[in-house]
Amino acid sequence: MNKEKSMKKLVEAVALKIALRDANTACPFITYQPTVPKSVKKLRKF
């Protein structure tokens, strides 16, 4: 059970870091920019 909790925390931390990175970057291709959820938009630094 302890391994489950630590794995869950790891996955949450990785997901948050990816969301932070994606909130502050734009797609380099003009034709495709996926819509970002409002909760991720709140993580923007600018």
C-alpha positions in Angstrom: 0.0 0.0 0.0 2.9 2.4 0.7 4.2 1.9 -2.8 0.8 2.8 -4.2 0.9 6.2 -2.4 4.4 7.0 -3.4 3.7 6.1 -7.0 0.5 8.3 -6.9 2.5 11.2 -5.6 5.2 10.7 -8.3 2.6 10.7 -11.1 0.9 13.8 -9.6 4.2 15.6 -9.5 5.1 14.7 -13.0 1.7 15.7 -14.3 1.9 19.1 -12.6 5.4 19.8 -14.0 4.1 18.9 -17.5 1.1 21.1 -17.1 3.3 24.0 -15.9 5.6 23.6 -18.9 2.6 23.4 -21.4 0.9 26.4 -19.9 3.9 28.6 -20.6 4.7 27.4 -24.1 3.1 27.6 -27.5 3.0 25.0 -30.2 5.7 25.6 -32.8 3.4 24.6 -35.7 0.9 27.2 -36.8 -1.8 24.7 -37.8 -2.2 22.9 -34.4 -2.6 24.4 -30.9 -4.8 22.3 -28.6 -7.2 24.0 -26.3 -5.9 24.3 -22.7 -8.2 23.7 -19.8 -8.9 26.7 -17.6 -7.2 25.1 -14.6 -4.0 24.9 -16.6 -4.3 28.5 -17.8 -4.2 29.6 -14.1 -0.6 28.2 -13.9 0.7 30.7 -16.4 3.6 32.8 -15.3 2.7 35.9 -17.4 
